[in-house]
Amino acid sequence: MGKFVVKTRKDGEFQFNLKAGNGQVILSSEGYKTKANCLNGVESVKRNAQDDDKFDRKTSTNGKHYFNLKATNGQVIGTSEMYESASGMENGIESVKSNAPNATIEDLD
């Protein structure tokens, strides 16, 4: 089962990572000024992860594939790791869809 890991970054901002059952990070957030906003981001991922239209598939300048998960307002709420292939990226999206809705929250602070 997946889990969201919430932690404080070195710059004092809060961030979450969504980890798959095997411990691999499948989605990372931007920095949030408050923990409450970070936890709102977690809830937004849970709500939006089932909608394929919210996944923005991208290719980086070095040819690797990644995706952003966007909220209803179009704001990016999470970014994936880099994948060597488009099929790997699609597997990552499926992993977010299956892990996010029922993922637990682990607060490291």
C-alpha positions in Angstrom: 0.0 0.0 0.0 1.2 3.5 -0.8 1.9 6.3 1.6 2.5 10.0 1.6 5.6 11.0 3.5 5.5 14.6 4.8 8.7 16.3 5.8 10.4 19.6 6.3 13.0 20.6 3.7 16.3 22.3 4.6 14.8 25.7 3.5 12.0 25.2 6.1 9.2 24.5 3.6 7.1 21.4 3.8 7.0 18.7 1.1 5.3 15.4 0.5 6.4 12.4 -1.5 4.0 9.7 -2.5 5.7 6.3 -2.2 4.5 3.0 -3.8 4.2 -0.1 -1.6 7.8 -1.0 -2.6 9.1 2.4 -1.1 9.8 4.0 -4.5 8.9 7.7 -4.8 6.3 8.0 -7.5 5.3 11.7 -7.0 6.8 14.7 -5.3 5.3 18.0 -4.3 6.7 21.5 -4.5 7.5 23.3 -1.3 4.7 24.6 0.9 5.1 27.4 3.5 2.8 25.7 6.0 2.2 22.1 7.0 -1.6 22.7 6.6 -1.1 23.7 3.0 1.1 20.6 2.4 -1.6 18.4 3.8 -4.1 20.1 1.6 -1.8 19.2 -1.3 -1.9 15.5 -0.2 -5.7 15.6 -0.2 -5.7 17.2 -3.7 -3.6 14.3 -5.0 -6.0 11.8 -3.5 -8.9 13.6 -5.2 -7.3 14.2 -8.6 -5.3 11.0 -9.1 -8.3 9.1 -10.6 -8.8 11.6 -13.5 -6.5 10.7 -16.4 -7.0 14.2 -17.8 -5.2 15.7 -14.7 -1.9 14.0 -15.7 0.2 16.2 -17.9 2.7 14.0 -19.8 6.0 15.7 -20.6 9.4 15.0 -22.2 12.5 16.7 -20.7 15.2 18.3 -22.8 17.4 15.2 -22.3 14.6 13.0 -23.8 13.5 11.4 -20.5 9.8 11.2 -19.7 7.9 12.5 -16.7 4.5 13.8 -15.7 2.8 16.4 -13.6 -0.4 15.9 -11.7 -2.6 19.0 -11.8 -5.4 20.1 -9.6 -8.8 21.3 -10.9 -7.5 24.9 -11.1 -4.6 23.8 -13.3 -1.9 24.2 -10.6 0.8 21.4 -10.5 0.4 19.5 -7.2 3.0 16.8 -7.9 5.8 15.8 -10.3 7.1 12.4 -11.1 10.6 11.1 -11.3 12.3 10.8 -14.7 11.6 7.7 -16.8 13.7 6.3 -19.6 10.6 5.4 -21.7 7.1 6.6 -22.3 5.8 3.2 -21.2 7.7 3.5 -17.9 6.0 6.9 -17.4 2.6 5.4 -18.0 3.4 2.7 -15.4 4.2 5.5 -13.0 0.9 7.2 -13.7 -0.9 3.9 -13.1 1.0 3.5 -9.8 -0.1 7.0 -8.7 -3.7 6.2 -9.6 -3.7 2.9 -7.6 -1.7 4.1 -4.6 -2.8 7.7 -4.0 -6.5 7.3 -3.1 -6.0 5.1 0.0 -2.5 6.0 0.9 -1.7 6.6 4.5 0.1 9.8 5.7 3.5 9.5 7.5 4.5 12.7 9.1 8.3 12.9 9.7 8.1 16.1 11.7 
